[in-house]
Each structure stands twice: as C-alpha cells, then as structure tokens.
Amino acid sequence: MELREGLLYSRSHEWVKEEGDEVLIGLTDYAQSELGDLVFVNLPEEGDEVATGESFADVESVKAVSDVYSPVTGVVSAVNEELLDAPESINEAPYDAWFVRVKDISDREELLTAAEYEAFVESEKDA
Amino acid sequence: MERKTPLYEAHVEAGGKIVPFGGYLLPVQYKEGVIKEHMAVRTRAGLFDVSHMGEILCQGKDALANLQMMLTNNFDDLTDGQARYSPMCNEQGGTVDDLIVYKKADEDYFIVVNAANRDKDYQWMLDHQFGEVTFTDVSDQYAQLALQGPKAMEILRKVTAEENIPKKYYHAVFDTEAAGIPCVISKTGYTGEDGVELYLDSKRAEEMWDALLAAGEEEGLIPCGLGARDTLRMEAAMPLYGHEMDDQVTPLEAGLGFAVKMGKEDFIGKRALEEKGGPARKRIGLRVTGRGIIREHQDVYLGDRLIGRTTSGTHCPYLGCPVAMALVDADCTEPGTKVEADVRGRRVEAEIVSLPFYKRSK
C-alpha cells in the first residue's frame, strides 16, 4: 500500500490535501486496490454542498458501485472532470487523481496521518 | 461455512482476492485485475478454477429415460463423448437449474451443474427418479479447470497428444490425460472463446494448474478469477442461473428455446409451458448509450411504461462499454428501441440490441 506524506486520511479511505482554506479530496491507494479496475465515476457539480460523512461521488468497478464520502462540510469549488473520461487514472495514480476541491469548510471529521492510516488499514484487515 | 476448492492455497499464493461464491471461497481476481484478465482471454488465453461446479453421475438401464423426463432438451441421439446443454424445469415451467449432460457410454452419463444448485439439483433428481437408475453426487472428487482463449488449444497441445483432444465443440474425450494426469477433456466453456474444460481428480488439481500455467507462459496465459468469468459470459450473452433465470423464470422467457424440445413425448414442466403459450416476457440485450453502468435488478422503462427489469449488467472490457441483459414484456424487444433504466434514482439511457453482444470471429 502506497501512502503519501503530507496528506490526511479518512477512515472511509479518502485522502485530503490542504491548500490554504480549501481541500482536495481523492481515494487512497488502498481503496483503489480494494475496488479493482475503475470504469466509471460520478462527480458532483461546482457549487454543490458536501457534508461530513455523506456521499458526494460514486465510483464503479467492473464488479460493483461504491460511494465516496466527504470528510468535510463545504462547497465544491472545482471538479476534476478529467476523471470522467479516464477513471483508470484513479487506479494508476490515486494521489494525483483528485475528485473535487472544496471551499467554505465549516466542519471536518477527525483525520489520520499517513502512519495512523496505515495502522488503521492493518487493523481493518485483521478484523 | 464456505467450502474451499483444492486450489484455494494456490489462489492465495498467486495474489487472488478471495470472495464467497456459490458456497465456495474463490478468487474474484488476481493481481492483474479483471480488465487485464478479461483481455487475456479475448486475445491470448486464461486459466480458471471452476472446481465449484457440481458433478453428478446418472447411471443405469433407465438413465436415458430419466434424463428425457427431467430435462427439457433431447438426449436420445447423443453419441458417446457428446455433450448437450439443457435447462431442468419444475412442474410450473420455472427453471430448477441449467446444466450440461455428457454421454460417457450407454446407461452412463456425467452431469455438470451450478455450484449453488448442487444440493438442490441432486435432491430434485432423487425425488423424481424412476426405474433402474442411480444418481451419485461426485462433486467433491472432481476439480474442474477451464483453459480459454484463442491460444488455448495451442497450449493444450503442448501437454497432451492430438488424439486426446475432442475435435468438435460440445464433445469430450473421457479417460484421457494431459500433463500425465488422468482427466476428461471437454471442448466447452463459458467465455465465448475457443478452449476446453478439464475434469480431474481433485487431489491432482494443483499439479494440473501448475502444468498448464507453465505450458502457456510463452503464449501469455494467466490465471483468471470470477470477475473476468462474469464479464466474459456477459459479453457472450450467456445466461447465469440466479440472474437470467430461476425457479420463477421459464427457459423460454430466458431465451433458451433452442434447448426446450416441446416435440418430446413428455418432460417435467412441459404441460405448464404449453399452457403458458408464447412467453409474456423475453430476455433482451441493452447497450448503455447514456452515462453510467446499468447493473442487475434495475427497472427498465419505455417512456413512462415499466417494461421489465435487468438481470445482469456490467462494464464490458472488450466492447469498451457497459451492457446489460433484461427480462422485458414480449412486445418491447425490437432492436434499436431506446429505453431507460432507473439506476439508483437516475435515468440512464440504453438501446435494445440483439444478442450476443460479442461473437468471436472464426
């Protein structure tokens, strides 16, 4: 499992990158490898509100559809539309394949550092 | 508690992602992933562990008469070594299972059934048998491997002699060997590609698995999981029990009329099928034209009219687009018709297309 230092991680396997007052959200390497080959992505639109713990996008592998949850409450300020035509880029480079940029953040869940997230994934595997 | 196939350890070692299926623990994919495994079978070759499939022997003086009564297809002209696909119906015309019957010799048949239906089928056969016949569930003694793809026969020829290989589709050579291991070689499959399925003693499954993978290394043979098995059968529009048909769906509705011989004197379910007349709903293919993937159990609409539900659906790697199969009202099956499916509250556009979605060029 690949991790990237400097990012924060959610227990539902999203990564969060802080950029000033805004954040970028994507799926972790562990998530993409568990999901398998991704072939379709549904994204919100600019201006949509997202809320902590609620689904804001979904990704589909050959086998199944999975929700992507927002670790923050805020407003979508940009959407990575390149993912729509190239969902496989989430498998290839999960930490570059951001889904949305979120501004006006009013709430966020407790996020994990890379080391904490790694320990969390290990504990989930054993469960 | 799920059963393990004799190759369970080999799958784990090869990086297989293990999931429960039909009462067995099987790999849904290996390291390469579903798409690469799927493409390997379409362009080169793939090896599948399908040991979860059930095997039942039907033997005795009245074996043929029992098959004729329990199954919808006709078996009285089957030659030694020949195989034939058939649904098995209940009295209401619903489908108990779909299966393949091999004739080993007179009064000696080998039946292959779906894993999830193995116990149900065996019990069904015991409940309906008559005369001098013995049904024996030998599933645990047999492993089954499927070697599939345009390079499959070339790979097989490296491990066995030409005379051990069946010449024609739906034929098998019993009591033969490959890689020095006793087996049945059957020219059948569930991928829409050329290839064979091997039945052998489960104790020697790992040996055969390793021998075939080694033999096919040059040709690019890779192990393939259930994920690719499902996307391959979808592209080839092969029905899967529990999806395209079940106890409530007749084989005629499922588009399996070619394997239902209404001219036979009698079989279980024949009267019900006669009384129903032409099927009220039919299996169709859908090619997604909108954005999204239509999966199973989604409502299908023609305008505002609900015409049926999908039975299977996924993204098809070789076609490069999502497709689905659906059971819809018999008056709404014209290819080219534009319909919509309700995908989690969102309408996704699709077009009715003729089946199969994919057919290999010979």
Interface residues (C-beta under 8 A of the other chain):
Chain A: G36 D37 V39 F40 N42 E60 S61 V62 K63 V65 N91
Chain B: K17 V28 Q29 G33 V34 I35 H38 G227 D230 T231 R291 G292 I293 R295 T314 H315 P317 P322 R344
